[in-house]
């Protein structure tokens, strides 16, 4: 698939390219990003280069992972990163991080909703899953503000820095955003 650019009221969501390698490298040195994501730690220049030159374009080309850099339109300051990864037919997993300098401004919440709307409307996704290590309250707050339903804890589900960890899991359905689904859905209560 050709890369897609999205816009929100305050953001430009575009594919990170090799020109963004140094910016990504600098942002990911933040201990909170390294603590709560599965990004390699330490995060080295070759990791950033592989991300912008291989991982991101290959994901778009083969339709398995769509990654956007979250930028302020004026000057294109990087404020975060977001990816949607196809997990199975009709299901994608979302992951995101926010730069230290721009936390608390609601940018990631805005971007997550925009990306989910795009996935539901353009990518024929009927379920967006969110996972985060138990204790990552900032990530959970974003998911809940967007409308994800927290479904529980998956024991020993994440591997981070060589250690298996429990994670929260949640899901967003098209109906949570007032959108139609591409597949019929029958809740357990029916």
N, C-alpha and C positions, 0 to 999 in steps of 0.2 A: 504494500500500500504506500502511496505517496504520503509524506509527512503532512500533517494538518496543523494549522495555526488556529488557536482559539483566542478569543478576547472576552474579558469581563469588564465590569464597570471601571476597575482599577488596574487590570493586569493584561499583559501579553503573554500567552502561553505558546512558546515556540520550541522547536527541536533544538537542543543544545548541539553546537557544532564545534569543530576543532578550535575556532576562535574563542570559545568559552572554556577551554581546558584549564587555563591558569586560574580563572575565576572559580571554577568548580573545585579545583585543588585547594585553593585558599579557604573556601567556605567549609569544606569537609574536614578541615583541621579542628573544627569546633568539638570539644570533648563530648558535648551532649549528642551531636549527630553520631559520633563514633560509638557512644554508649548504647544508643537505642536502635541503631540500624545494623543491618548485616553487611555494611560496607567494610572492605578490608581495613584492618587497623594494625600497624600504621597505614595511612592512606598516602601512597607515594605518587610521584609524577606519572609513572607508567600506568597506574590505576586510572587516573584522570584521563590520560591519553587514550587508553583502551576503551574507556566509557564513551568519550565523545567521538572517537574515530571508528570504533567497531561495534560495541554493544548497542548503542542507540540506533545507528543507521541499519544494522542488521535486524533489530527488532521491528522497525518499521517495514523494511523490505520483505520480511517473511511473515508479517502480520501477527507476531506472537507477543510483542511488547511495545507499547507506545509510550514514549517518554517525552515530557515537556519540561523545559526550564520555565520557571515563573519569574517574569521580569516586569519591573515598572516600565511603562511605555516611554516615559521621558528619560532618555539616557540609557535605557535597558539595564538598570541595576538588577542583579540576580537576587531574588528574595526566597527562592526555594526550588524544589525539584519534585516531580510527580511522575509516577509510572503506572500504567495499567497493563497487567500481564494476563494473557488468556490462560485459564487453568483447565477448562473443559468446555464443551458445547454450551454456549449461553452464559458462561461464568468467567469473570475476570477478577483478579485481585489488585487492589490499589495500595500503593505505598508512597510515602511523601516525607520530605523534611523541609525545614524552614531555617533560613540563615539567622544567626544569633541576633544580628542588628535589627531584624524585621519581625521578631516574634511579638505576638500580642496585637498585631494589626489586622488580623482576620484574613490575611492574604491566602493562606493555605486553605482555609474553609471555603473561600470564594472559588479557588481553583479546583478543589475536590468536587464541588457541586457542578461546575462547568464541565469537567472531564466526565463525570458520571452521566450527565445529561447527554453529552456527545456519545458515550458508549451505548446508552439505551437507544438513542435515536439513529445513529449512523453505523454502529458496529454490531447490531442485533444481540446485545447483551441483555439478559433478564435478571442478573444478580451480580452485584459488585461486592466482593468480600474484602474486609479489612481485618488485618491481624497486627497485633503489637504485643511485645513482651509485657507481661503483667507488671504493672508499676509505671508504665509510660503514660502517665495521666494527660500530658499535653496532646499526644496523638489521639487518645480516647476522646478528649474534649472536642477535637476537630470532628471526629467521626460522629459524635452525638449531635453536634450543632448542625451538621449536614442532614441528619435524619437516620443514620444507621441504627439498627436495632442490635444491641449487644446480645449475642446468643449464648455466650458462656466462656469457659476456659478450656483450652486444649492442653492437656498435660504433656510435657516434654516434646512440644511440637516445633520449637525453633532451636536452631543451633547458632549460637552467637559466641564468637571467639573460642570455639572448641568446646563449649558447654551447652548441654541441652537445657532448655528453659520452657516454662509454661507461657502460654500466650492467650490473650483475649481474642475472641473472634466476633465479628459483627457482619451484618449484611444490609445492603441498601437495594431495594427493589424499585422498578419504575413507578409503581403506585405510591411509594413513599414521597415521590416528587410530583405526583399528580400526572404521571405519564402512562400511556398504554404499554402493555407488555406484548412481546412478539409470540409468547406461548401462554396457553391457558394455565392458570394457577389455582389450585384448590388447597387452601389452608387445612391443617390437621383438624381444626375445630368443625369442619363441614362433613 
